[in-house]
Structure formats: C-alpha cells, structure tokens
C-alpha cells in the first residue's frame, strides 16, 4: 500500500494542472491562442471550443460537420448546422432559423409590435403581424396571407379553383387560376379568359392586351412618365415583335433567335442573331438611354461559346471560351477588383479599396488556397472544396482533409497540421510549437531576456534553456505550458525584439508552390 501511495503521488505530481496546456492530438488538445485566448479540440477537430479572451464566455463551439455556435460582442449569436442548409440567428430583437429548402421561421420585435412567420414545404405558412392579426395558408386547401412575396394580400380555397389577390390597389379574382380572372381597383381593372383573350390596366402604369396568348400581345408601359417616355410593344408570336419608346425601336423576328434595336437620338444599337450564339450591342455617344433595356453605357459582344464581353455598370467581363475562362474588372462600393478564372482549376482576384486595404485571393483546385488581406496571409492545403473563397464552408469541413491550415500576420501566427498533430502559435508575447506527445517548444521573454523551454515525451521530460539548463517539473500529458502567456517585457508596443524572428511559414510554402 505504501508503494501504491508513493506511485500515485508521483503520478499526480507529474500531471498537468488546471490552466495548463495539453496536446495529445488527435484525441484532445487544449492550447493558448495568439492574443490571449484559448482553444479546445477533440477527435481530430470534430469537437471545437474557442474563446478570444481568458475568463470570458466561449466565442464559438461545435461538433463539426453537424453544427457550430458563434457568439459576438453585441450578444448576438448564430448557429450553423448542416451547413450551408441550416442556421439559427439570435439577438438585436430578432430570432430566426431556417433549414433550406424545407422550413423558415422568423420572429422580430419592432416599434409597431412583435411579428413572426413560419414557412414550410410543401405549402404551410403561418404568421402574426405587428398589429396582432394572424394569417395562415395550408396549400392547396386554403389560406389567407398578407405582405408575402409580391402580394399585399392573398386568399385562396382549393387552389387553383378560387383565388383572390391584392397588389398595389388592384384586386383580382381567379376562378380557376390561371384561366378565368377579373380585376378591379380605384385606378385600374381587367379581365382574362385565358388563353383566348385578356385585358388589364392601371391608369398611371400600364395597359396590356392579349389574344390567343401567346400569339398576339399589345402593351403600353411606363404611363406615369411624360408621353415621350411611354413604351409601346406588340408581338405576333413568334414571327414578329416590336418595342417603341421615344426614339428607341426594337424588332424581333422568329423570337428569340433574331432581334435588332436602335436609338436614333443616341446612336445605340443592338443585334441578336442567331440568339444566343451572337449578340452585339453598342451604347452610342451618351450615358443616358431612354429604354430600360439599355440604360447606361453598356456594351456587349458575344460569339458564343468562343468569346463574349460585357462592359458597363462598373464591370468589364470577358469569356474565352465560355464557361472555361473568365477575366473581369470591377469597380463598385469603394473598391476595384481584377479577377481571373480557369474553370474548374484556377481562380484568383486582387482588390484595392479606397481606404487603402489590399486583398488577394488564389485557388488552385484541389491543391491549395491562398488569401491575403494587407499583411495577413492565409493558406489551406489541400483545398478540396470545388467552390471559390467560402470561409464558412472551410470552417465546417476542411478539418477532415487539411494537411496544413495557417493564418500569418505581422505580429501573430496560428498554424495547424493534419489532424492537429502539429501546431504553431505566435504573438508579440510568445511563440509555441507542438508535435503531439513527442515535443513542444515555448519561447518568451523574462526581464528582458529570451527564454526557451522544451517539453518531450508527453511532458514527462521538460527543461529550460537560458543562461543555464534547468529541469522543470513533469506535466503529463504535456506540454504543460500555462494557458496565460507571459507579457513580452522587451517591447510589448512595437514588437521590437520580439522573441520570434523566423520567416513566414506561409510565405515559404507559397514560394515552394510557385516554384
């Protein structure tokens, strides 16, 4: 019994205590993270938990690939499950969840009151409006809904036998839909005996006729504008169709194969023939166009599938040939982007923001993915996801196959190897390297001096190397370093004299891939 007690005392003395690191991946890992946080990981990364600041609640935790829960500083949270199909969002007076495409639930508190809605396939919709009214629909049996899709109100019984809809002051009765309908309103009305004939109108918007739909249609649109901007269109489908608006004219022959449009006032012209193989459009000599088909200086050239170009609305996009190679220049929302894609193997883009931010992305599928924002780089190898940059998808699934995943900044580094067996973390305070069970190294500064500590064989052998060699107490299963990092006593503000001056692992890996 004395021998057992002595052996137990030795084992307990050698165990890593609370608040210290353990790294026995792929079974379990608990380590310090750059910036003063900590991370838990088990079963090769299937179980994760992270906090950015010690002593604070967890910022994220989950069981991948089934779900991950995130919490931010504003006490808002989201849970992603079976990503990208499911999500739960809470906070800011809102609660909503959905699992696409099966169900969607939303609840929100507004100054007008509390409202909620639930939509599910194959046709269930239940909602409460802010004023306390309830609406519901059980498709196709019957229902009454408001402010759904493009309708202000919609009622139906045994759809399509009877339906009543309201939209922008126009009430329409269908019996049954879409064959017979009658519309009435303060500023419009209409009727339809489909496909024989129909007529609908709104005084300040449109006037539309059809006979033997779709063979003959005649419409007048944009009636709220001054007469020179009214649009008239008619068609004898599919033989001939015309559109006229001011000086703009458009003619279609054997729709949709041949078409020609022109504007004598601006010089705009467009040719389709045969569609979709050939299309040429030139914007003319002004940036304002009267017809909605060519507002702005839009230019198109298409000889499908060999070459196509679109230029307009801040975009210049070229395909050669479609859909394999695309090069595009974009300017919008305070940034400029140049992108190049070779489907499915290569995608890259560079962004320059008006505030000076620079962003770069490259993906060589399925080998590697590289992302840089200013001086911070990220590298994933291999990159098996066929999609381009999608960080949320990588968070849920890349741990299953990644050999290397690293994020390197000017002052921090967080790198992870296959199944978490190898790790490296670094900030201005410390650098730590881990090889599961076998070895770990810790570098920090103490009273202005560089200190290096080592741990081997599951923490049973530990020593410090500074001016002298000092053995440390065992800390099974190791490495046993404290979770809380030692503040850098050399230069905590600028990082000068930082204990780590090694080259970027990502930079080295990138150079190797480039060569």
N, C-alpha and C positions, 0 to 999 in steps of 0.2 A: 504493500500500500504506500509505503514511503517512496518507493521507486516510481510508482504511477503518479503520485502527487508531484514529485520532482519533475517528471517528464511533462506533466500538464502545465506546471509553472513555466517551464522553458518554452513550451509551445505558445502559451498565452503571451509571454514576454516578447516572442518573435512575431506576433500577429500585428498587422497594420491596424492602427487605432482609428477611431472615428475622425473624420475630417482629413483623411489622407487618401492618396490615390491607389487604385487597384487596376491593373491592366493584364487580364488573362483572356484576351480575345481569342476566339470568337464567343466565348461563354459570357464574359462580363467585363465591363470597362467603366471606371469612374475616374475622370481626369479633370484637371483645371483647363480652362479655355482662355485664350487671349483676351485681355481687357478686364479680367476679374470675374469670370463666370465659371460654370462647371457643366459637365455633360455626363450623362449616364447612357450606357448602351449595352444591350444583351442580345444573345443569339445572332451574332454577326451583323447587327444593325436592325433587326426586326423590331426590337423594343428600344425606344429612344426617349430621353427626357433632357431638357436643356433649360438653364437659367442664365441670363446675362449678368446678373449681379447676385453675389452671395447674400444669403439671408432674405431674399425676395422670393415671391411665388414663382413657380415654374413658368417659363415663357412658351414652351411647347413640349408636348409629349404625345406618344402614339405607339401603335402596333402596326408597322408597315408590312404589306401594302394596304392594309384594311382601313386605317384612319390615322390622321394626325390632328391634334388640337393645338391651336395657336391663341395666345393672349397678348394684347399690346398695351401700351402705357395708358391709353384712354379707357381702359377697362372694356374694350370691345374684344370680342373673340370670334373665332371661326373654327369649324371642324370640317375637314375634308375627308370624306370616306368614299371608298371605291372610286378614287379619283380617276378621271375628271367628272364622273357622273353624279356624285353626291356632295352636298355642302350644307352646313348649318352656320348661320351668322347671327350673333347677338350683340346688343349694345346700341347706345345712341337712340333709345326709344324704339328700336326695331328688333324683330326676331323673324327669321325666315329660314326655311330649309327646302331643299329640292333633291330629287333623285331623277335624273333625266333618263328617258323622256316620260317616266311614269307618274310623278306627282310633284306638286309645288305648293308650299304653304308660306304665307306672308302675314305678319302682324306688325302694325305701326301705330304709334301714338302721335297725333298731330294736334295743332291748336283747335281744329274743329271737332276732335274726338278720336276715339280709338276705332281702328278698322282692321279687318283681317279677311283673308281669302284662302280657299283651298281648291286646287285644280288637279284632277287625276284622270288618267285614261281608264276606261275607254270613253268617258264623257260625263264626269262628275264635277260640278262647280258649285261651291257654297261660299258665301261671303257675307260680312257685316259691314255696312257703310258707316262713316263717321257720325251720321245723324241717328244711328240706331236701327235703321232699316236692314232687313235681311233679304238676300237674293239667293236663288239656287237654281240649278239645272241638272236634270238627270237625262242625259241624251241617250236615245232619241225619244224618251217617253214624254217629257215636258219640262218647262223651266221658265224662269224669269230672271234676267241678269241686267245689270246696268254698268256702263263705263267699262266694257270688256271688248277687246280687240278694237275695231273701228266704230262700234255701235255705241250710241248714247243709251239705248235700251233695246232689249231683245226678248220676245216672248214666243214660245213655240209649244205645240201639242202634237205628239206623234209625228215628229219631223220625218219627212218633208211635207206632210199633209197640210199643216197650217203653221204659219209663222208671221209675227208682226215685229217690225224693226223700226227704230227711230235713229236718224242720223242727220245732224245739223238742221233740225227743224222739219225734216221730211219724214212722214210716217208711211211705211209700206206694208201692205198685207199680201202674203203669198198663200195660194191655195190651189194646188200644191206647188212647192218650190221645185224647180225654177220656172214652171210652165205658165202659171197664171198669177198676176200680181196687179195691185192697184195702189197708187201713191197719192198722198195729199199733204199739203202744208200751206203755211201762210204765204210763202214765196215760191212755191213750186208744186209739182204733181207729176203724175204719169200713170201709164198702164202697160201691160205686157201680156201678149198671147204667144208665148214662145213655142217654136221658132218662127211663127208666121209673121208677127209684127209687134212693134213696141215703140213707146214714146215716153221720155222722161225729161223734165226741165226744172231748172231753178233760175229765177229771174236774173240774178246777178252773177251766175256762174256758167251754166251750160244749157244746151238744148240738143237732145240726142234722139235719133230715129233709127230703126232697123226694120227691114222687110226680108222675110225668108233668111233669117240670120244663119250663117254669117255672110250671105252673098251680097246684100246691099245694106250699107250703113251711111248715115249722113249726120255729122255732129258740128255744133258750134260751141267753142270753148272760150274761156277767159273773158266772159262777157262783162265782168266788173271793170275791166280796163277801158281806156278810150277806144273808139271804133277802129283806129288804125292798128291796134294790137289784138283785135278779135281774131280768133283762129277758126277757119272753116276746113272741114275734111269730109271726104266722101270716098267710098270704095265699092267697086263691083268685084267682089272677091271670087277667085284670086287673080282675075285678069288685070284689073286696073284700079289704082287708088291715087288720090291727090290730097295735099295739105297746102293751105294758103294762110299766111299771116303777114300782113303788111307787104313788104317787097320780097318776102320769103316764099318759095314754091318748092314742093316736093312731089315727085311722081314715082309710083311703084308699079312694076309690071311683073306679072306671074309671081305674086308675093310668096315667099320672101326673097326670091332669087335676084331680082333686078330692081334697082332704085337709083334715082338721081334727084339731088336737091341743090338749090342755088338761091342766093340773095343778091339781087342786082345792086342794092344800095351799099353793101359792104364788101362784095367780092367773094363771099363764102360760097363754096360748092362741095358736094359730096357725091361719090359714086359707089354703088354696090353692084357687083356683077361678075360672076355669079356669087351670091351670098351663100355661105360665109367665107368663101375662098378668097375673094378680092374685095377690098374696101379702101377707098382713097378719100380723104377729107382734108380740105384746106380752109383755114379760118378767115381769109380775107385780110383787109387792111385796118380793122378796128378791133378793139377788145370787147365791144358790146354787140350782142346779137339779139334780134327780136324774138326768135323762135326758141322754145326750151330745148330743142334737140341740139343746139349749138351755141349755148351761152358760154361766153369766154372764148379765149383763143385756143381752141382745141384742134389738134392736127393728128390725123390717123393715116397710116399706110399699112395695108395688110395684103400679103400674098401667102395665104395660109396653106400648109404649115411651115413654109420655108423662112418667112420673115414677116414681122409685124412691128409697128412702132406707134405709140400713143404719146402725144406731148400736149400738156395742158393742166390747169389746176395745180400747178406746182410739181407736176410729175412728168418725167421723161422715161418711158419704159420701152424696151426693145426685146423681142424674142427672135432667136435664130439658132435652130428651128424650134417652133412651139411643139410640145411643152418642155423641151430639154434644157435650153439655155436662155436665161433672162438676165439683162443688165438694166438697172434703173437708177435714176437720180431723183431725189425727192427733196422738197423744201416746204415745211409746214410746221406750225406750232413752235416756232422759235428754234428750229434745228434743220440741218441739212444732212442728207444721207446718200451714200453711194453703195449699191448692193449688187452682188454678182452671184448667180445661182446656176449650177450644173446639176440638174435633177438626175438621179437622187443622191449623188455622192458629195457635192460640194455646195456650201452656202457661206457667204461672207458679206459683211457690211461694215461701213465706217460712218460714224455720226459726229458732227460738230455742232454743239449747242451755242446759242447766242451768249450764254453766261460763261463760255469757255470750257465747258465739260466736253471731254472726248470719250467716245465709246467705240469699241471694236469687237467684232464677233467673227469667228471662223469655225466651220464644222466640216470635217472630212469623215463622212459616214461610211462605215461604222467604227472608225478608228479613234478619232479624238475630237474634242470640242474645246474651244478657247474663247474666253471673254475677258475684255479689259475695259474698265471704267476709270479714266485718268490713270493713276499709278497703281491701281489694284487689279490683279490678274487672277483668273480662274481657269483651271484646266481639268478636264474629265477625260479619262482613258480607260477602256474604250467607250464610245458613245453609241450605244446600240439603238436608241430611240430614233425612228425614222423622221421625226419632226425636227424643225429647226429649234431655235432657243425657246425652251419651255421649262423654266426653273422648277415650277411646282411638280411637273411630271417627273423630273430627275430626282427631286426630293423623295418622292414616293417609291420609285422603282430602281434607280441607278445603283443603290447599295447592293442589289442582288448580283451585279456583274462587274462593278467598277474595280479596276486594278489600282487606279490612282485617282484621287479627287483632292484638289488643292485650291486654296484661296490665299494669295500672297499680296500683301500691301507693303507700303514703305516702312511701316512700324510693326506690322502683325503678320502672322502666318498660321494657317490651320490646314494640315495635310493629313490624308488618311489613305492607307494602302488596302489591299484586298482583305475583306472580312474584318477590317480594323486591326489586323495583325501588326501593322506598322503605323506609327503616328508621329507627327511633329507639330508642336505648337510654339509660338514665339510672339512676344510683345516687347515693349520697352523695358519691362521688368525682368523677364526670364525667357530662356529657351529650354524646351523639354523634348526629348526624343524617346520613343518607346518601341521596343521589339518584344512582342508578347511573351512574358515569362522568362525570356533569356536575358534581356539587357535594357537598361534605361539610363539616360544621362540628363542631368539638370545643371544649367549654367545661370548664375545670377551674380549680383554684386553685394558685398557686405563691407560697410565702412570704406567704400571707395576701392575695394579690391575685388578682383574677379575670383569667383569660387566655382569649382566644378565638382559635382557629386555624381557617383555611379551606383547603380543597383543591378545585381545579376542573380540568376537562378531563383526567380520568384521572390526577390527581396531578401533572401537568406544571407547574401553577401553584399554588403554596402560599405562604401568608403568615400571620403572627401579628399580631393587633391587641391591644395592651395600651396602655401609655403611648405607645409608638412603633409604627410599622408596620415589620415585619421580614419580609423574604422568607426562605422556607425552601427547603431542597434538594428538587428534584423527586423524586417517588416513584411512578413508573409501575408498575402501572395504577391506583394510588391507592385510597383516600386516603392510605395510608402511616402512619396513626397507630399508635403502639405498642400491641400487644395488652395489655400490662400497664398498668393505669390508674395515674394519679398520685394518691396518697392526698390526701384533702381536708385541707389544712393549716389550714382555718378552724375547723371544728367537726366532727371525724370521729365524735364520740359522739352528739351530739344532732341534727346536721344543720342547726343554725342557721347562716345564712349560706351555705347550700348554693348552688352556682353555678346551680341551675335553680329558678326560681320561677314557671314557666309553669303555666297551668291544665291539668287533666287532659284529655287528648285524648278519652278515653272519655267523661268527663262531658259535654264539648261535643258529641260525637257523639250521646250519649243524649238530651241536651236537644233537639237538632235532630230526632231521630226522634220524641220525644214531641210536639213542636210540630207 
